[in-house]
């Protein structure tokens, strides 16, 4: 994984609410879900790295770093406190941006 674009908190849905059936592993960008950042024209692929752990089970919360695969789609759009969704076909996690690391993605005040 290259430089992260944002740090975020991810809240994984429990299996009973449509979340994953099994734990998720994310080391050095090994997990590549789709991210819904509120654009009308589609989802953005991301590389995800969990901070301080390798595995997260359904229903758990984790801090993570995200690197967007098409960063131009998020140019000047992101801000701390922004909510988003992580998809694997269906929504498997809800996220909130804690820190925008890529200055080109930061929404102007």
Secondary structure, 3 states (H helix, E strand, C coil): CCCCCEEEEEEECCHHHCCCCCCEECCCCCECCEEECCCCCCCEEEEEEECCCCEECCCCEEEEEEEECCHHHHCCCECCCCEEEEECCCEEEEEEEEEECCHHHECCC
